[in-house]
Amino acid sequence: MTQRKHTPSYTAEFRTRGVRLFNENRADYASDNAAYRAIAPKLGCSPDSLRA
């Protein structure tokens, strides 16, 4: 049996903050992906978590 990684559950406030930060700062980056990679570390999550 293989162990699965723990997937953190984020609060609604955290999700709202992430979406707001992305929307406010998206214009500063060449692509959505670049924005996710720059903003996610500031929130302490992965870029894929922010994207989803």
PDB file with SEQRES, HELIX, SHEET and CRYST1 records, atoms N, CA, C and O in Angstrom:
SEQRES   1 A   52  MET THR GLN ARG LYS HIS THR PRO SER TYR THR ALA GLU          
SEQRES   2 A   52  PHE ARG THR ARG GLY VAL ARG LEU PHE ASN GLU ASN ARG          
SEQRES   3 A   52  ALA ASP TYR ALA SER ASP ASN ALA ALA TYR ARG ALA ILE          
SEQRES   4 A   52  ALA PRO LYS LEU GLY CYS SER PRO ASP SER LEU ARG ALA          
HELIX    1 AA1 ALA A   12  ASN A   25  1                                  14    
HELIX    2 AA2 ARG A   26  ASP A   28  5                                   3    
HELIX    3 AA3 ASP A   32  LEU A   43  1                                  12    
HELIX    4 AA4 PRO A   47  ARG A   51  1                                   5    
CRYST1    1.000    1.000    1.000  90.00  90.00  90.00 P 1           1          
ATOM      1  N   MET A   1       0.838  -1.178   0.000  1.00  0.00           N  
ATOM      2  CA  MET A   1       0.000   0.000   0.000  1.00  0.00           C  
ATOM      3  C   MET A   1       0.888   1.248   0.000  1.00  0.00           C  
ATOM      4  O   MET A   1       1.823   1.350   0.795  1.00  0.00           O  
ATOM      5  N   THR A   2       0.596   2.177  -0.878  1.00  0.00           N  
ATOM      6  CA  THR A   2       1.391   3.401  -0.952  1.00  0.00           C  
ATOM      7  C   THR A   2       0.736   4.498  -0.136  1.00  0.00           C  
ATOM      8  O   THR A   2      -0.488   4.576  -0.024  1.00  0.00           O  
ATOM      9  N   GLN A   3       1.578   5.334   0.426  1.00  0.00           N  
ATOM     10  CA  GLN A   3       1.055   6.448   1.209  1.00  0.00           C  
ATOM     11  C   GLN A   3       0.764   7.622   0.300  1.00  0.00           C  
ATOM     12  O   GLN A   3       1.524   7.907  -0.625  1.00  0.00           O  
ATOM     13  N   ARG A   4      -0.321   8.290   0.562  1.00  0.00           N  
ATOM     14  CA  ARG A   4      -0.688   9.473  -0.213  1.00  0.00           C  
ATOM     15  C   ARG A   4      -0.205  10.709   0.513  1.00  0.00           C  
ATOM     16  O   ARG A   4      -0.191  10.761   1.743  1.00  0.00           O  
ATOM     17  N   LYS A   5       0.187  11.695  -0.256  1.00  0.00           N  
ATOM     18  CA  LYS A   5       0.600  12.962   0.344  1.00  0.00           C  
ATOM     19  C   LYS A   5      -0.600  13.653   0.966  1.00  0.00           C  
ATOM     20  O   LYS A   5      -1.725  13.533   0.481  1.00  0.00           O  
ATOM     21  N   HIS A   6      -0.349  14.365   2.027  1.00  0.00           N  
ATOM     22  CA  HIS A   6      -1.400  15.152   2.668  1.00  0.00           C  
ATOM     23  C   HIS A   6      -1.709  16.366   1.810  1.00  0.00           C  
ATOM     24  O   HIS A   6      -0.808  17.125   1.452  1.00  0.00           O  
ATOM     25  N   THR A   7      -2.958  16.547   1.485  1.00  0.00           N  
ATOM     26  CA  THR A   7      -3.381  17.719   0.724  1.00  0.00           C  
ATOM     27  C   THR A   7      -4.027  18.691   1.706  1.00  0.00           C  
ATOM     28  O   THR A   7      -5.078  18.398   2.276  1.00  0.00           O  
ATOM     29  N   PRO A   8      -3.396  19.847   1.901  1.00  0.00           N  
ATOM     30  CA  PRO A   8      -3.964  20.787   2.865  1.00  0.00           C  
ATOM     31  C   PRO A   8      -5.299  21.344   2.370  1.00  0.00           C  
ATOM     32  O   PRO A   8      -5.503  21.550   1.174  1.00  0.00           O  
ATOM     33  N   SER A   9      -6.188  21.578   3.312  1.00  0.00           N  
ATOM     34  CA  SER A   9      -7.449  22.215   2.941  1.00  0.00           C  
ATOM     35  C   SER A   9      -7.338  23.688   3.320  1.00  0.00           C  
ATOM     36  O   SER A   9      -6.949  24.028   4.437  1.00  0.00           O  
ATOM     37  N   TYR A  10      -7.677  24.529   2.397  1.00  0.00           N  
ATOM     38  CA  TYR A  10      -7.536  25.959   2.597  1.00  0.00           C  
ATOM     39  C   TYR A  10      -8.885  26.562   2.973  1.00  0.00           C  
ATOM     40  O   TYR A  10      -9.928  26.131   2.482  1.00  0.00           O  
ATOM     41  N   THR A  11      -8.855  27.553   3.839  1.00  0.00           N  
ATOM     42  CA  THR A  11     -10.083  28.205   4.274  1.00  0.00           C  
ATOM     43  C   THR A  11     -10.646  29.078   3.154  1.00  0.00           C  
ATOM     44  O   THR A  11      -9.944  29.425   2.205  1.00  0.00           O  
ATOM     45  N   ALA A  12     -11.898  29.418   3.282  1.00  0.00           N  
ATOM     46  CA  ALA A  12     -12.550  30.279   2.289  1.00  0.00           C  
ATOM     47  C   ALA A  12     -11.860  31.643   2.243  1.00  0.00           C  
ATOM     48  O   ALA A  12     -11.733  32.234   1.171  1.00  0.00           O  
ATOM     49  N   GLU A  13     -11.416  32.146   3.391  1.00  0.00           N  
ATOM     50  CA  GLU A  13     -10.730  33.433   3.439  1.00  0.00           C  
ATOM     51  C   GLU A  13      -9.405  33.365   2.681  1.00  0.00           C  
ATOM     52  O   GLU A  13      -9.039  34.299   1.968  1.00  0.00           O  
ATOM     53  N   PHE A  14      -8.694  32.252   2.842  1.00  0.00           N  
ATOM     54  CA  PHE A  14      -7.421  32.069   2.146  1.00  0.00           C  
ATOM     55  C   PHE A  14      -7.649  32.032   0.637  1.00  0.00           C  
ATOM     56  O   PHE A  14      -6.910  32.657  -0.125  1.00  0.00           O  
ATOM     57  N   ARG A  15      -8.663  31.305   0.216  1.00  0.00           N  
ATOM     58  CA  ARG A  15      -8.973  31.212  -1.212  1.00  0.00           C  
ATOM     59  C   ARG A  15      -9.352  32.582  -1.772  1.00  0.00           C  
ATOM     60  O   ARG A  15      -8.919  32.956  -2.862  1.00  0.00           O  
ATOM     61  N   THR A  16     -10.159  33.319  -1.024  1.00  0.00           N  
ATOM     62  CA  THR A  16     -10.572  34.650  -1.459  1.00  0.00           C  
ATOM     63  C   THR A  16      -9.361  35.568  -1.592  1.00  0.00           C  
ATOM     64  O   THR A  16      -9.262  36.336  -2.550  1.00  0.00           O  
ATOM     65  N   ARG A  17      -8.449  35.489  -0.639  1.00  0.00           N  
ATOM     66  CA  ARG A  17      -7.237  36.314  -0.676  1.00  0.00           C  
ATOM     67  C   ARG A  17      -6.383  35.967  -1.891  1.00  0.00           C  
ATOM     68  O   ARG A  17      -5.867  36.855  -2.570  1.00  0.00           O  
ATOM     69  N   GLY A  18      -6.237  34.667  -2.162  1.00  0.00           N  
ATOM     70  CA  GLY A  18      -5.448  34.233  -3.317  1.00  0.00           C  
ATOM     71  C   GLY A  18      -6.025  34.728  -4.632  1.00  0.00           C  
ATOM     72  O   GLY A  18      -5.290  35.194  -5.503  1.00  0.00           O  
ATOM     73  N   VAL A  19      -7.330  34.628  -4.776  1.00  0.00           N  
ATOM     74  CA  VAL A  19      -7.996  35.093  -5.995  1.00  0.00           C  
ATOM     75  C   VAL A  19      -7.844  36.605  -6.131  1.00  0.00           C  
ATOM     76  O   VAL A  19      -7.584  37.113  -7.222  1.00  0.00           O  
ATOM     77  N   ARG A  20      -8.009  37.325  -5.017  1.00  0.00           N  
ATOM     78  CA  ARG A  20      -7.883  38.781  -5.057  1.00  0.00           C  
ATOM     79  C   ARG A  20      -6.469  39.189  -5.442  1.00  0.00           C  
ATOM     80  O   ARG A  20      -6.289  40.066  -6.287  1.00  0.00           O  
ATOM     81  N   LEU A  21      -5.461  38.564  -4.833  1.00  0.00           N  
ATOM     82  CA  LEU A  21      -4.070  38.888  -5.168  1.00  0.00           C  
ATOM     83  C   LEU A  21      -3.772  38.600  -6.634  1.00  0.00           C  
ATOM     84  O   LEU A  21      -3.102  39.386  -7.304  1.00  0.00           O  
ATOM     85  N   PHE A  22      -4.271  37.471  -7.127  1.00  0.00           N  
ATOM     86  CA  PHE A  22      -4.044  37.142  -8.536  1.00  0.00           C  
ATOM     87  C   PHE A  22      -4.686  38.190  -9.437  1.00  0.00           C  
ATOM     88  O   PHE A  22      -4.046  38.684 -10.365  1.00  0.00           O  
ATOM     89  N   ASN A  23      -5.938  38.531  -9.173  1.00  0.00           N  
ATOM     90  CA  ASN A  23      -6.645  39.494 -10.020  1.00  0.00           C  
ATOM     91  C   ASN A  23      -6.003  40.879  -9.979  1.00  0.00           C  
ATOM     92  O   ASN A  23      -5.941  41.565 -11.000  1.00  0.00           O  
ATOM     93  N   GLU A  24      -5.529  41.288  -8.815  1.00  0.00           N  
ATOM     94  CA  GLU A  24      -4.917  42.608  -8.681  1.00  0.00           C  
ATOM     95  C   GLU A  24      -3.546  42.683  -9.344  1.00  0.00           C  
ATOM     96  O   GLU A  24      -3.139  43.753  -9.798  1.00  0.00           O  
ATOM     97  N   ASN A  25      -2.830  41.564  -9.407  1.00  0.00           N  
ATOM     98  CA  ASN A  25      -1.448  41.594  -9.886  1.00  0.00           C  
ATOM     99  C   ASN A  25      -1.233  40.923 -11.236  1.00  0.00           C  
ATOM    100  O   ASN A  25      -0.107  40.911 -11.732  1.00  0.00           O  
ATOM    101  N   ARG A  26      -2.256  40.377 -11.836  1.00  0.00           N  
ATOM    102  CA  ARG A  26      -2.116  39.637 -13.100  1.00  0.00           C  
ATOM    103  C   ARG A  26      -1.498  40.497 -14.192  1.00  0.00           C  
ATOM    104  O   ARG A  26      -0.680  39.999 -14.965  1.00  0.00           O  
ATOM    105  N   ALA A  27      -1.858  41.753 -14.279  1.00  0.00           N  
ATOM    106  CA  ALA A  27      -1.372  42.635 -15.342  1.00  0.00           C  
ATOM    107  C   ALA A  27       0.149  42.854 -15.272  1.00  0.00           C  
ATOM    108  O   ALA A  27       0.758  43.261 -16.261  1.00  0.00           O  
ATOM    109  N   ASP A  28       0.757  42.591 -14.122  1.00  0.00           N  
ATOM    110  CA  ASP A  28       2.190  42.793 -13.956  1.00  0.00           C  
ATOM    111  C   ASP A  28       3.029  41.663 -14.558  1.00  0.00           C  
ATOM    112  O   ASP A  28       4.254  41.771 -14.609  1.00  0.00           O  
ATOM    113  N   TYR A  29       2.391  40.587 -15.013  1.00  0.00           N  
ATOM    114  CA  TYR A  29       3.110  39.410 -15.487  1.00  0.00           C  
ATOM    115  C   TYR A  29       2.742  39.095 -16.935  1.00  0.00           C  
ATOM    116  O   TYR A  29       1.663  39.456 -17.405  1.00  0.00           O  
ATOM    117  N   ALA A  30       3.642  38.425 -17.626  1.00  0.00           N  
ATOM    118  CA  ALA A  30       3.449  38.114 -19.041  1.00  0.00           C  
ATOM    119  C   ALA A  30       2.378  37.056 -19.279  1.00  0.00           C  
ATOM    120  O   ALA A  30       1.777  37.013 -20.353  1.00  0.00           O  
ATOM    121  N   SER A  31       2.133  36.201 -18.286  1.00  0.00           N  
ATOM    122  CA  SER A  31       1.145  35.132 -18.456  1.00  0.00           C  
ATOM    123  C   SER A  31       0.506  34.804 -17.107  1.00  0.00           C  
ATOM    124  O   SER A  31       1.001  35.202 -16.052  1.00  0.00           O  
ATOM    125  N   ASP A  32      -0.597  34.073 -17.169  1.00  0.00           N  
ATOM    126  CA  ASP A  32      -1.229  33.615 -15.930  1.00  0.00           C  
ATOM    127  C   ASP A  32      -0.260  32.742 -15.143  1.00  0.00           C  
ATOM    128  O   ASP A  32      -0.141  32.867 -13.925  1.00  0.00           O  
ATOM    129  N   ASN A  33       0.436  31.852 -15.862  1.00  0.00           N  
ATOM    130  CA  ASN A  33       1.360  30.937 -15.211  1.00  0.00           C  
ATOM    131  C   ASN A  33       2.467  31.679 -14.462  1.00  0.00           C  
ATOM    132  O   ASN A  33       2.830  31.296 -13.350  1.00  0.00           O  
ATOM    133  N   ALA A  34       2.992  32.720 -15.058  1.00  0.00           N  
ATOM    134  CA  ALA A  34       4.033  33.522 -14.402  1.00  0.00           C  
ATOM    135  C   ALA A  34       3.479  34.190 -13.142  1.00  0.00           C  
ATOM    136  O   ALA A  34       4.171  34.288 -12.129  1.00  0.00           O  
ATOM    137  N   ALA A  35       2.248  34.641 -13.210  1.00  0.00           N  
ATOM    138  CA  ALA A  35       1.621  35.266 -12.050  1.00  0.00           C  
ATOM    139  C   ALA A  35       1.431  34.248 -10.934  1.00  0.00           C  
ATOM    140  O   ALA A  35       1.701  34.547  -9.771  1.00  0.00           O  
ATOM    141  N   TYR A  36       0.966  33.039 -11.279  1.00  0.00           N  
ATOM    142  CA  TYR A  36       0.797  31.985 -10.258  1.00  0.00           C  
ATOM    143  C   TYR A  36       2.119  31.669  -9.583  1.00  0.00           C  
ATOM    144  O   TYR A  36       2.180  31.530  -8.361  1.00  0.00           O  
ATOM    145  N   ARG A  37       3.193  31.552 -10.385  1.00  0.00           N  
ATOM    146  CA  ARG A  37       4.504  31.208  -9.829  1.00  0.00           C  
ATOM    147  C   ARG A  37       5.043  32.309  -8.919  1.00  0.00           C  
ATOM    148  O   ARG A  37       5.764  32.017  -7.965  1.00  0.00           O  
ATOM    149  N   ALA A  38       4.711  33.551  -9.192  1.00  0.00           N  
ATOM    150  CA  ALA A  38       5.209  34.663  -8.378  1.00  0.00           C  
ATOM    151  C   ALA A  38       4.375  34.872  -7.111  1.00  0.00           C  
ATOM    152  O   ALA A  38       4.921  35.209  -6.061  1.00  0.00           O  
ATOM    153  N   ILE A  39       3.074  34.676  -7.203  1.00  0.00           N  
ATOM    154  CA  ILE A  39       2.174  34.976  -6.091  1.00  0.00           C  
ATOM    155  C   ILE A  39       2.081  33.831  -5.089  1.00  0.00           C  
ATOM    156  O   ILE A  39       1.987  34.076  -3.886  1.00  0.00           O  
ATOM    157  N   ALA A  40       2.106  32.597  -5.556  1.00  0.00           N  
ATOM    158  CA  ALA A  40       1.927  31.435  -4.684  1.00  0.00           C  
ATOM    159  C   ALA A  40       2.908  31.387  -3.506  1.00  0.00           C  
ATOM    160  O   ALA A  40       2.474  31.118  -2.386  1.00  0.00           O  
ATOM    161  N   PRO A  41       4.209  31.635  -3.706  1.00  0.00           N  
ATOM    162  CA  PRO A  41       5.125  31.587  -2.558  1.00  0.00           C  
ATOM    163  C   PRO A  41       4.794  32.629  -1.485  1.00  0.00           C  
ATOM    164  O   PRO A  41       5.058  32.409  -0.303  1.00  0.00           O  
ATOM    165  N   LYS A  42       4.229  33.741  -1.889  1.00  0.00           N  
ATOM    166  CA  LYS A  42       3.851  34.772  -0.927  1.00  0.00           C  
ATOM    167  C   LYS A  42       2.710  34.290  -0.033  1.00  0.00           C  
ATOM    168  O   LYS A  42       2.566  34.736   1.105  1.00  0.00           O  
ATOM    169  N   LEU A  43       1.902  33.372  -0.565  1.00  0.00           N  
ATOM    170  CA  LEU A  43       0.792  32.816   0.197  1.00  0.00           C  
ATOM    171  C   LEU A  43       1.180  31.537   0.933  1.00  0.00           C  
ATOM    172  O   LEU A  43       0.471  31.091   1.836  1.00  0.00           O  
ATOM    173  N   GLY A  44       2.307  30.954   0.540  1.00  0.00           N  
ATOM    174  CA  GLY A  44       2.746  29.718   1.171  1.00  0.00           C  
ATOM    175  C   GLY A  44       2.084  28.481   0.588  1.00  0.00           C  
ATOM    176  O   GLY A  44       1.883  27.489   1.289  1.00  0.00           O  
ATOM    177  N   CYS A  45       1.747  28.539  -0.687  1.00  0.00           N  
ATOM    178  CA  CYS A  45       1.154  27.379  -1.352  1.00  0.00           C  
ATOM    179  C   CYS A  45       1.851  27.174  -2.681  1.00  0.00           C  
ATOM    180  O   CYS A  45       2.687  27.984  -3.083  1.00  0.00           O  
ATOM    181  N   SER A  46       1.513  26.100  -3.359  1.00  0.00           N  
ATOM    182  CA  SER A  46       2.119  25.841  -4.671  1.00  0.00           C  
ATOM    183  C   SER A  46       1.373  26.604  -5.753  1.00  0.00           C  
ATOM    184  O   SER A  46       0.203  26.943  -5.578  1.00  0.00           O  
ATOM    185  N   PRO A  47       2.035  26.875  -6.864  1.00  0.00           N  
ATOM    186  CA  PRO A  47       1.345  27.563  -7.973  1.00  0.00           C  
ATOM    187  C   PRO A  47       0.117  26.800  -8.461  1.00  0.00           C  
ATOM    188  O   PRO A  47      -0.884  27.409  -8.839  1.00  0.00           O  
ATOM    189  N   ASP A  48       0.191  25.465  -8.456  1.00  0.00           N  
ATOM    190  CA  ASP A  48      -0.951  24.671  -8.901  1.00  0.00           C  
ATOM    191  C   ASP A  48      -2.121  24.815  -7.931  1.00  0.00           C  
ATOM    192  O   ASP A  48      -3.275  24.848  -8.357  1.00  0.00           O  
ATOM    193  N   SER A  49      -1.836  24.902  -6.642  1.00  0.00           N  
ATOM    194  CA  SER A  49      -2.913  25.106  -5.658  1.00  0.00           C  
ATOM    195  C   SER A  49      -3.584  26.454  -5.875  1.00  0.00           C  
ATOM    196  O   SER A  49      -4.805  26.565  -5.775  1.00  0.00           O  
ATOM    197  N   LEU A  50      -2.803  27.462  -6.168  1.00  0.00           N  
ATOM    198  CA  LEU A  50      -3.359  28.774  -6.425  1.00  0.00           C  
ATOM    199  C   LEU A  50      -4.192  28.760  -7.699  1.00  0.00           C  
ATOM    200  O   LEU A  50      -5.271  29.352  -7.747  1.00  0.00           O  
ATOM    201  N   ARG A  51      -3.699  28.095  -8.715  1.00  0.00           N  
ATOM    202  CA  ARG A  51      -4.428  28.023  -9.987  1.00  0.00           C  
ATOM    203  C   ARG A  51      -5.772  27.324  -9.813  1.00  0.00           C  
ATOM    204  O   ARG A  51      -6.784  27.760 -10.362  1.00  0.00           O  
ATOM    205  N   ALA A  52      -5.771  26.250  -9.053  1.00  0.00           N  
ATOM    206  CA  ALA A  52      -7.012  25.471  -8.873  1.00  0.00           C  
ATOM    207  C   ALA A  52      -7.962  26.206  -7.966  1.00  0.00           C  
ATOM    208  O   ALA A  52      -9.058  25.717  -7.692  1.00  0.00           O  
TER     209      ALA A  52                                                      
END                                                                             
